[in-house]
Amino acid sequence: MNSSIKDFFTTSRLSTNIKNLGVKSVVAISSQVLDQSVPSVECSTRGKGGQLLGQLCNQPFKNWKHATEKFKLHESTNYHTNCILDFQSLSAVITGKTPSVHDQLNIASKQQKEDNRKIILPVIKSVILCGRQGISIRGHRDYGPLELNEPTENDGNFRAILRFYINATGISGDNSHILARENCKKNAQYISWKIQNQIVDACYTTADISGIEQFSLCARYFDSTDKIIHEDFLKFVPVHDVSGRALADTIINELKSLNIDIKHLRGQGYDGAATMSGKFNGVATLIKNKYPTALYIHCSSHNLNLSISYSCNLPQIRNTMGTIESIYLFFNTPKRQKFFTEQLEMFKKEESMKDDGCHSNKEKLKRLCPTRWVDRHSSVETIYDFLPVIVNSLEEMITWPDKDVATKANQILLTLGTSEFNIGLSVIIKLFQYTKPLSVYLQKKNIDLVEAINHINTILNELMNIRENAEIVFSDLFKNLIKRSNEMDIEIKIPRLAKRQKHRNNFSSENPEDYFSVSIFIPFIDSIIQQLNDRFNNHKEIISGFQVLINPCAKSDLHHLVKYYQEDVESYEKVVSEVDLWHRYLNKKNIKPQNALDALLICNQDFYPNIYNLLHILAVLPVTSCESERSFSSLKRIKTYLRNSTSETRLNGLAVLNIHREVPVTEDEVIEVLASIKRRLDFSL
């Protein structure tokens, strides 16, 4: 159409003959010609309004003497007026001043879709907010249309948040969400539990509270884009058969359902339960039989916890830990806790006046966690710092008229006055100062097995150094204990000995220091050293072949490493030559990588392909299963007693929203997923 207009004004022979005529005549002529250019030339026998085509169309105009009269007569006809209007409308569409009929229909459709989105957008925002915060969605009466007024019954967090959002936008001056919600049909509210599940599923693309065994599936991988090792939660998997074979099949099937190529599986990490680590029918063994390079590594954090736990089975240490738990349970009532808090405030004021006083920021006692030894360290530290306050509080409670409270307080006070408890508490504090940083460090994501073993070896070397100088170390510890005990009027003495007693330490000694050094301090530290050596021996064997890739001075046999990972590397000779070149490069640049990730970041994949693959494998070998433990912590917050019937799809979606807070989820993305299914309302713009 644009070319027709251009050709008419540039090539028409009328342009020279009517140059002195008015603009209206030109427009009229062009409008008629344009009108005839729409259908084909062969079929155009009549003009606008059925008029026969004549001069200026298919016949030449020759009566130029009366041209003015003819043109004025033509201008007064109805079909000429209609042509002008049509041409003006067409020109406005071509120049973009007026939208076409198609565009006008699209605008109406777009406006309808935008109104529809105002119905679903607050719903999506409310579901995402509940998922991010880990709060329940449904309530007791969460069915039927949404009432914008406050209901008399609890209809759940989701509806409350949705109602607040819509009303808040109305208060701010935007009534569009209120109007959209009020005008929508009852069968197009989009607030049912099915829609909630679809939204949660779109965001998503240990026995829990309902008694269903849950398997937490996590993945550890190296991201070549941001150069970081990731440990990400994937999903919770319900299991009904907890045998090794059933769990192994479940893991393999779930990984395949997530489109993960299991051929690239190079490591698997679990705790030390027999079902997981059994040599014949354990999960790790069964998976390794199918995928030989999937190396099993016992969780390092579990190993450390087990090492400390077994070391604490020493009778004096075990009794001390039991007394600490009893102290917490005794003070864990409102009345006693209030009294203890008052005594603690007075104690802190007195200690703040001293240069060497206690300056702890803790406000209350902490219970011994049955599984997390990091929390146990904090609990022991709190009891040690506040022991004078505890003793003073118990002495006051003995005089209370409540018989049960006074009796229990007296029993605990007598236990706190024993030498075994005070020596045991001091020894635990001394040695836990070395294991607590390691417990915290092993819970990080961006660490590898070599780095973890290096830190464990550092702790072991320090403990062995303490063991070699046990007399000197314990002497300093005992002097501090005597000073502290004198302030609390506690006497440190050797307990009663029995010649034929089999279940009591009967070491002959002249002074308490030697006796407790031999009976408590040395056995406890020996037990910790032995447990750490035994439980991490397998880890050291695993990384022995990889050490040469990080430390040029390390000596290791590459034959076993190359044979084990023959699918990932080339021949033994090529690997050895690359290792030599790699060592030369590190020495020349004076580079000393601290872990596998440091070495991987400086390794040229094109020049050292085999070294790069081996470092990549070392970096992704699982160190701990802490990510799975963290996911179970989220599970306890998400699936509570009030929502113990949550389906697996809904549970996994809410868990991913709550755990992966760093992953952005936009409402437009969710709408696109929802719009892929035919619905009553169209949301896709």
C-alpha positions in Angstrom: 0.0 0.0 0.0 2.9 2.4 0.8 4.4 1.7 -2.6 1.1 2.5 -4.3 0.9 5.9 -2.6 4.5 6.7 -3.5 4.1 5.6 -7.2 0.9 7.7 -7.5 2.4 10.9 -6.3 5.7 10.5 -8.2 4.7 9.0 -11.5 1.1 10.2 -12.2 0.8 12.4 -15.2 -1.8 14.4 -13.3 0.8 15.8 -11.0 1.9 18.3 -13.6 -1.6 19.2 -14.8 -3.3 19.8 -11.5 -0.5 21.5 -9.6 -2.6 24.6 -9.4 -5.6 22.9 -7.9 -6.5 22.6 -4.3 -5.2 20.0 -1.9 -8.6 18.5 -1.5 -8.8 17.6 -5.1 -5.5 15.8 -5.0 -6.6 13.9 -1.9 -9.9 13.0 -3.6 -8.2 11.7 -6.7 -5.7 9.8 -4.7 -8.3 8.4 -2.4 -10.3 7.0 -5.3 -7.2 5.5 -6.9 -6.1 4.0 -3.6 -9.5 2.6 -3.1 -9.2 0.8 -6.4 -5.8 -0.5 -5.7 -7.0 -2.7 -2.9 -8.7 -5.4 -5.1 -6.9 -6.8 -8.2 -6.9 -4.6 -11.4 -8.7 -7.3 -13.4 -11.7 -7.4 -11.0 -12.0 -3.6 -10.4 -14.9 -2.5 -12.6 -16.7 -0.3 -10.1 -15.6 2.3 -7.6 -16.8 3.4 -4.2 -20.6 3.0 -3.7 -20.9 1.0 -7.0 -20.0 4.0 -9.2 -18.8 3.1 -12.7 -15.1 3.8 -13.2 -14.4 6.4 -15.7 -12.2 9.5 -16.1 -9.1 9.7 -14.0 -9.3 5.9 -13.4 -9.5 3.9 -16.6 -10.1 6.8 -19.0 -8.1 10.0 -19.5 -9.5 13.4 -18.3 -9.5 15.8 -21.2 -12.0 18.5 -20.3 -9.5 20.7 -18.7 -11.5 23.8 -19.7 -14.2 23.0 -17.2 -11.9 21.1 -14.8 -12.8 23.4 -11.8 -16.5 22.8 -12.2 -16.1 19.1 -12.7 -13.9 18.7 -9.7 -16.2 20.8 -7.4 -19.1 18.6 -8.5 -17.1 15.5 -7.8 -16.1 16.9 -4.4 -19.7 17.3 -3.4 -20.6 13.6 -3.9 -21.1 11.2 -1.0 -18.6 8.6 -2.3 -15.9 11.3 -2.5 -16.5 12.3 1.1 -16.4 8.6 2.1 -13.2 8.1 0.2 -11.6 11.1 2.0 -12.5 9.6 5.4 -11.2 6.2 4.4 -8.0 7.7 3.1 -7.5 9.7 6.3 -8.1 6.6 8.4 -5.7 4.6 6.3 -3.0 7.4 6.5 -3.4 7.5 10.3 -2.9 3.8 10.5 0.2 3.9 8.2 1.8 6.8 10.1 1.1 5.1 13.5 -1.2 7.8 14.7 -4.2 5.4 15.0 -4.0 1.7 15.8 -5.4 -0.7 13.3 -8.4 -2.9 13.9 -6.2 -5.8 14.6 -4.1 -3.8 17.1 -7.2 -2.4 18.7 -8.5 -6.0 19.3 -5.0 -6.9 20.6 -5.1 -3.9 23.0 -8.4 -5.0 24.4 -7.0 -8.6 24.8 -3.9 -7.3 26.4 -5.9 -5.2 28.8 -7.9 -8.2 29.8 -4.8 -10.3 30.3 -3.3 -7.5 32.5 -6.5 -7.5 34.6 -6.2 -11.3 34.9 -2.6 -11.0 36.0 -3.8 -8.7 38.8 -5.8 -11.6 40.1 -2.9 -14.1 40.1 0.1 -11.9 40.9 -0.9 -11.3 44.6 -1.5 -15.0 44.9 2.0 -15.9 43.6 3.6 -13.3 45.8 1.8 -14.6 48.9 2.8 -18.2 48.2 6.4 -17.3 47.6 6.5 -15.3 50.8 5.2 -18.2 52.8 7.7 -20.5 51.2 10.7 -18.2 51.8 9.8 -17.7 55.4 9.0 -21.4 56.0 5.5 -20.7 57.4 2.4 -22.7 56.8 0.0 -21.8 54.0 -3.3 -23.4 54.7 -5.6 -22.7 57.7 -8.6 -24.1 59.4 -11.2 -22.4 57.1 -9.3 -21.8 53.9 -12.0 -22.5 51.3 -14.4 -20.4 49.3 -14.0 -16.9 47.8 -11.6 -14.5 49.5 -13.2 -12.0 51.8 -11.3 -8.7 51.9 -12.7 -8.0 55.3 -11.1 -9.6 58.4 -12.8 -13.0 59.0 -14.0 -14.3 62.3 -12.1 -17.6 61.9 -8.5 -18.3 61.1 -8.3 -19.0 57.3 -4.5 -19.5 57.2 -1.3 -17.4 56.6 -1.8 -17.5 52.8 -5.2 -15.8 52.8 -4.1 -13.4 55.6 -1.1 -12.3 53.6 -3.1 -12.1 50.3 -5.8 -10.0 52.0 -3.2 -7.7 53.5 -1.5 -7.2 50.2 -4.7 -6.4 48.3 -5.9 -4.0 51.0 -2.5 -2.3 51.4 -2.4 -1.6 47.6 -5.9 -0.1 48.0 -4.8 2.2 50.8 -1.8 3.3 48.8 -4.2 4.5 46.0 -4.1 1.5 43.6 -7.6 0.0 43.6 -7.0 -2.2 40.6 -6.2 -5.3 42.6 -9.4 -4.8 44.7 -11.5 -4.3 41.6 -10.0 -7.3 39.8 -10.6 -9.5 42.9 -14.2 -8.3 43.3 -15.1 -8.6 39.6 -13.5 -12.1 39.1 -15.8 -15.1 38.9 -16.1 -17.5 41.8 -14.7 -20.3 39.8 -11.7 -18.2 38.8 -10.4 -17.1 42.2 -7.1 -19.0 41.8 -6.6 -19.4 45.6 -7.4 -23.2 46.0 -4.9 -25.6 47.4 -4.4 -27.1 43.9 -3.3 -23.7 42.5 -1.0 -23.3 45.5 0.6 -26.6 44.7 1.0 -25.6 41.1 2.6 -22.4 42.0 4.9 -24.1 44.5 5.8 -26.7 41.8 6.5 -24.0 39.3 8.9 -22.4 41.8 10.5 -25.7 42.2 10.7 -27.0 38.4 14.9 -38.5 58.9 11.4 -39.3 59.8 9.3 -36.2 59.6 6.5 -35.2 61.9 3.9 -37.4 60.1 6.0 -40.5 60.6 7.2 -40.8 57.0 10.8 -41.6 56.5 12.5 -38.9 54.4 15.7 -39.1 52.4 17.4 -35.9 51.8 19.2 -35.8 48.4 21.9 -33.2 47.9 24.5 -32.7 45.1 28.1 -31.4 45.3 29.6 -30.0 42.1 32.1 -27.5 40.8 30.6 -24.5 38.9 33.1 -23.5 36.2 31.2 -20.2 35.8 31.7 -18.7 39.3 34.6 -21.0 40.2 33.0 -22.2 43.4 32.2 -25.6 44.9 28.4 -25.9 45.5 26.5 -28.2 47.8 22.9 -27.9 46.9 19.8 -29.5 48.3 17.7 -31.2 45.6 14.7 -32.8 47.1 13.2 -34.9 49.9 12.4 -38.4 48.9 9.8 -40.5 50.9 11.0 -44.0 51.6 9.0 -46.9 53.0 11.7 -49.6 52.8 14.9 -48.6 54.6 17.0 -51.5 53.6 20.3 -50.9 51.8 19.1 -52.2 48.4 15.9 -50.2 48.5 17.7 -47.0 49.4 20.3 -47.5 46.7 17.6 -48.0 44.0 15.8 -45.0 45.3 18.9 -42.8 45.0 19.6 -44.0 41.5 16.0 -43.6 40.3 15.7 -40.1 41.8 18.9 -38.9 40.2 17.7 -40.2 36.8 14.4 -38.4 37.3 16.3 -35.1 37.8 18.1 -35.7 34.5 21.4 -36.2 36.2 23.8 -38.4 34.3 24.9 -40.9 36.9 27.9 -41.9 34.8 29.6 -38.8 36.1 29.0 -39.8 39.8 32.4 -39.7 41.5 31.6 -39.7 45.2 28.9 -40.5 47.7 28.8 -39.3 51.3 26.6 -40.6 54.2 26.8 -41.1 57.9 28.2 -44.3 59.4 25.0 -46.2 59.8 25.2 -49.9 58.8 22.5 -49.4 56.2 24.6 -46.8 54.4 28.1 -48.0 55.0 27.8 -51.8 55.2 30.5 -53.7 53.2 28.1 -56.2 51.6 24.5 -54.8 51.5 25.1 -51.1 52.4 23.9 -48.3 50.1 27.5 -47.2 49.3 28.6 -50.7 48.3 25.6 -51.4 46.1 25.9 -48.1 44.3 29.6 -48.6 43.8 29.0 -52.0 42.3 27.0 -50.4 39.5 29.2 -47.3 39.3 32.8 -48.3 40.4 34.1 -44.7 40.5 31.4 -43.5 43.0 33.8 -43.5 46.0 32.2 -43.7 49.4 33.4 -41.2 52.0 32.2 -41.3 55.6 31.0 -37.8 56.7 33.9 -36.0 58.4 31.7 -34.1 60.8 30.1 -37.4 61.9 33.5 -38.9 62.3 34.6 -36.0 64.5 31.4 -36.2 66.6 31.8 -39.9 67.1 35.5 -39.5 68.0 34.6 -37.0 70.8 31.5 -38.9 71.8 33.4 -42.2 72.4 36.2 -40.3 74.1 33.6 -38.9 76.6 32.8 -42.4 77.7 35.5 -42.2 80.2 33.6 -42.5 83.6 34.6 -39.2 85.1 34.0 -37.3 81.8 30.7 -39.1 81.2 29.5 -38.2 84.7 30.5 -34.6 84.3 28.5 -34.3 81.0 25.5 -35.9 82.8 25.8 -33.3 85.6 25.8 -30.5 83.1 22.6 -31.8 81.6 21.0 -32.1 85.1 21.9 -28.5 85.8 20.1 -27.2 82.7 17.0 -29.3 83.4 16.9 -28.2 87.0 17.0 -24.5 86.1 14.7 -24.8 83.1 11.5 -23.6 84.8 10.1 -20.0 84.8 10.6 -19.4 88.5 14.1 -20.9 88.8 15.2 -19.3 85.6 14.1 -15.9 86.7 16.0 -16.3 90.0 19.1 -17.5 88.1 18.9 -14.5 85.8 18.8 -12.1 88.7 21.8 -13.8 90.3 23.6 -13.7 86.9 23.1 -9.9 86.5 24.6 -9.3 89.9 27.5 -11.6 89.1 28.2 -9.7 85.8 28.3 -6.4 87.6 30.8 -7.7 90.1 33.0 -9.3 87.4 33.0 -6.1 85.2 34.9 -4.4 88.0 37.7 -6.9 87.8 40.5 -6.9 85.2 40.5 -10.7 85.0 36.8 -11.2 85.6 34.3 -13.1 83.5 33.1 -11.1 80.6 30.8 -13.6 78.9 28.0 -12.3 76.7 25.8 -15.3 77.3 22.5 -14.7 79.0 21.3 -18.2 80.0 22.2 -21.8 80.3 22.2 -24.0 77.1 21.2 -27.6 76.9 23.5 -30.3 75.7 22.5 -31.1 72.1 22.4 -34.9 71.6 23.8 -34.7 68.0 25.6 -31.4 67.4 28.9 -31.2 69.3 29.4 -27.6 68.3 26.4 -26.8 70.6 27.8 -29.1 73.3 30.9 -27.1 73.3 28.9 -23.9 73.9 26.9 -25.6 76.6 30.0 -26.7 78.5 31.6 -23.2 78.1 28.4 -21.6 79.6 28.4 -23.9 82.6 32.2 -23.3 83.2 31.7 -19.5 83.0 28.6 -19.3 85.2 29.6 -22.0 87.7 29.9 -19.5 90.6 26.4 -18.2 89.8 25.1 -21.7 89.7 26.6 -22.5 93.1 25.2 -19.4 94.7 21.8 -20.0 93.2 21.7 -23.5 94.5 22.8 -22.5 98.0 19.8 -20.0 98.1 17.4 -22.6 96.7 18.2 -25.1 99.5 16.4 -22.7 101.9 13.2 -22.6 99.8 10.1 -24.0 101.4 9.5 -26.3 98.3 10.8 -29.7 99.5 11.4 -31.1 96.0 13.3 -28.1 94.8 15.4 -27.9 97.9 16.2 -31.6 97.8 17.2 -31.5 94.1 19.2 -28.3 94.6 21.2 -29.9 97.5 21.9 -33.0 95.4 23.3 -31.0 92.5 25.3 -28.7 94.9 27.0 -31.7 96.4 27.9 -33.0 93.0 29.3 -29.6 92.0 31.5 -29.7 95.1 33.2 -32.9 94.1 36.8 -32.9 92.8 35.9 -35.2 89.9 33.4 -32.8 88.5 35.6 -29.8 88.7 38.6 -31.6 87.2 36.5 -33.1 84.5 34.9 -29.8 83.6 38.4 -28.1 83.4 39.8 -30.9 81.2 36.8 -30.9 78.9 37.1 -27.1 78.4 40.8 -27.4 77.7 40.5 -30.0 75.0 37.3 -28.8 73.5 39.0 -25.5 72.7 40.9 -27.5 70.0 38.1 -29.5 68.6 35.4 -26.8 68.5 37.0 -24.7 65.6 37.4 -28.0 63.6 33.7 -28.8 64.2 32.7 -25.4 62.9 35.1 -25.5 59.9 33.9 -28.9 58.7 30.4 -27.6 58.2 31.5 -25.2 55.4 30.5 -26.0 51.8 33.5 -24.7 49.9 36.2 -27.0 51.3 37.7 -30.2 49.9 38.9 -33.4 51.4 42.6 -32.5 51.4 42.0 -29.3 53.2 39.8 -31.0 55.8 42.5 -33.7 56.5 45.2 -31.1 56.8 43.2 -29.3 59.5 42.6 -32.6 61.3 46.3 -33.4 61.2 47.0 -30.0 62.6 44.6 -30.7 65.6 46.2 -34.2 66.0 49.7 -32.8 66.1 48.7 -30.2 68.7 47.0 -32.9 70.9 50.0 -35.2 70.6 52.2 -32.3 71.6 50.0 -31.7 74.7 50.2 -35.5 75.4 54.0 -35.4 75.3 54.0 -32.4 77.7 51.1 -33.6 79.8 52.7 -32.9 83.2 53.5 -29.2 82.3 50.1 -28.6 80.7 48.1 -30.2 83.4 50.1 -28.4 86.1 49.1 -25.1 84.7 45.5 -26.2 84.4 45.5 -27.5 88.0 46.8 -24.2 89.4 44.0 -22.3 87.7 41.5 -24.8 89.0 42.8 -24.4 92.6 42.5 -20.7 92.4 38.9 -20.9 91.0 37.9 -23.5 93.5 39.1 -21.5 96.5 36.8 -18.7 95.4 33.8 -21.0 95.5 35.0 -22.8 98.8 35.5 -26.1 97.0 38.3 -28.4 98.1 40.2 -30.4 95.5 41.2 -33.7 97.0 41.8 -37.4 96.2 38.6 -39.4 96.4 38.4 -42.4 98.7 40.4 -45.4 97.4 39.5 -49.1 97.7 42.1 -51.8 97.4 39.9 -54.4 95.7 37.6 -52.0 93.8 37.4 -52.9 90.1 35.2 -50.0 88.8 37.0 -47.1 90.4 40.4 -45.5 89.6 42.7 -46.6 92.5 46.0 -45.0 91.4 48.3 -44.6 94.3 49.4 -40.9 94.5 50.6 -38.5 97.1 48.9 -35.4 95.8 45.7 -34.6 93.9 47.5 -33.2 90.9 49.3 -36.4 90.0 46.2 -38.5 90.7 43.9 -36.6 88.4 46.5 -36.2 85.7 46.8 -40.0 85.6 43.2 -40.9 86.1 41.4 -38.2 84.0 43.6 -35.9 81.8 45.9 -38.5 80.2 43.3 -41.2 79.5 40.9 -38.6 78.0 43.5 -37.1 75.6 44.8 -40.5 74.7 41.3 -41.6 73.8 40.7 -38.5 71.6 44.0 -39.0 69.7 43.2 -42.7 69.1 39.7 -42.1 67.9 40.8 -39.4 65.5 43.5 -41.6 64.1 41.3 -44.6 63.7 38.3 -42.8 62.2 40.1 -40.6 59.7 42.6 -43.3 58.6 40.3 -44.1 55.6 40.2 -40.5 54.6 43.9 -40.3 54.5 44.2 -43.3 52.3 41.7 -41.8 49.9 43.7 -38.6 49.4 47.1 -40.2 49.4 47.1 -40.6 45.6 45.9 -37.0 45.1 48.5 -35.3 47.3 51.0 -35.2 44.5 48.7 -33.0 42.5 48.8 -30.2 45.2 52.1 -30.7 46.9 55.1 -31.2 44.5 57.1 -32.6 47.4 54.6 -35.3 48.2 55.4 -38.9 47.2 52.5 -41.1 46.1 51.9 -44.0 43.7 50.0 -42.8 40.7 49.4 -46.4 39.4 46.4 -47.0 41.6 44.9 -43.5 41.0 45.2 -43.8 37.2 43.8 -47.3 37.3 40.8 -46.3 39.5 39.9 -43.3 37.3 40.9 -44.8 33.9 37.6 -43.5 32.4 38.6 -39.9 33.2 42.3 -39.9 32.4 44.6 -41.1 29.6 47.4 -43.6 30.0 49.7 -43.8 33.0 52.7 -42.5 31.0 50.8 -39.3 29.9 49.6 -38.7 33.4 53.2 -38.9 34.8 54.5 -36.6 32.2 51.7 -34.1 32.9 52.5 -34.3 36.7 56.2 -33.5 36.0 55.2 -30.5 33.9 52.7 -29.4 36.5 55.3 -29.6 39.3 57.7 -27.6 37.2 55.1 -25.0 36.6 54.2 -24.7 40.3 57.9 -24.4 41.3 58.7 -21.8 38.6 55.7 -19.6 39.6 56.4 -20.3 43.3 52.7 -21.3 43.7 51.7 -23.4 46.7 48.0 -24.3 46.5 46.4 -24.9 49.8 43.6 -27.1 48.5 42.2 -28.7 45.4 40.1 -25.7 44.5 43.2 -23.4 44.5 45.0 -25.8 42.2 42.0 -26.3 40.0 41.7 -22.5 39.4 45.2 -22.1 38.2 45.3 -25.4 36.2 45.1 -24.9 32.4 42.5 -27.5 31.2 43.9 -27.5 27.6 47.5 -27.9 28.7 47.0 -30.2 31.7 43.7 -32.1 30.8 44.5 -35.2 33.0 45.6 -33.1 36.0 42.5 -30.9 35.6 40.2 -33.9 35.6 41.8 -35.4 38.7 41.7 -32.1 40.5 38.0 -31.7 39.5 37.3 -35.1 41.0 39.1 -34.3 44.2 37.3 -31.0 44.6 33.8 -32.6 44.3 34.5 -35.6 46.6 32.1 -35.1 49.5 33.6 -34.0 52.8 30.5 -34.0 55.0 26.8 -34.5 54.8 26.1 -31.2 56.6 23.9 -29.9 53.8 21.5 -32.9 54.3 21.4 -32.2 58.0 20.6 -28.5 57.3 17.8 -29.6 55.0 16.3 -31.7 57.8 16.4 -28.6 60.0 14.3 -26.8 57.4 12.0 -29.9 57.2 11.2 -29.5 60.9 10.2 -25.9 60.4 8.2 -26.6 57.2 6.4 -29.8 58.2 5.1 -29.2 61.7 2.3 -30.8 63.7 -0.2 -28.4 62.2 0.6 -29.5 58.6 1.7 -33.0 58.9 -0.3 -34.1 55.8 1.7 -32.0 53.4 2.2 -33.8 50.1 5.7 -34.5 48.7 5.3 -32.1 45.8 4.3 -29.3 48.0 6.9 -30.2 50.6 9.8 -30.2 48.1 8.7 -26.9 46.5 8.4 -25.2 49.9 11.7 -26.7 51.0 13.5 -25.4 47.9 12.0 -21.9 48.3 13.1 -21.9 52.0 16.6 -23.4 51.5 17.7 -21.8 48.2 16.9 -18.2 49.1 19.7 -17.0 46.8 17.9 -18.3 43.7 15.5 -15.5 42.4 12.0 -16.5 41.6 10.0 -13.9 39.7 6.2 -13.7 39.3 6.5 -13.5 35.5 8.4 -16.8 35.4 5.7 -18.5 37.5 2.9 -17.1 35.4 4.6 -18.4 32.2 4.6 -21.9 33.8 1.0 -21.6 34.9 -0.1 -20.2 31.5 1.3 -23.3 29.7 -1.8 -25.1 30.8 -5.2 -24.1 29.5 -7.1 -22.1 32.1 -10.3 -20.1 32.4 -8.3 -16.8 32.5 -5.5 -16.0 30.1 -2.3 -14.6 31.8 0.3 -14.7 29.1 1.0 -11.3 27.6 
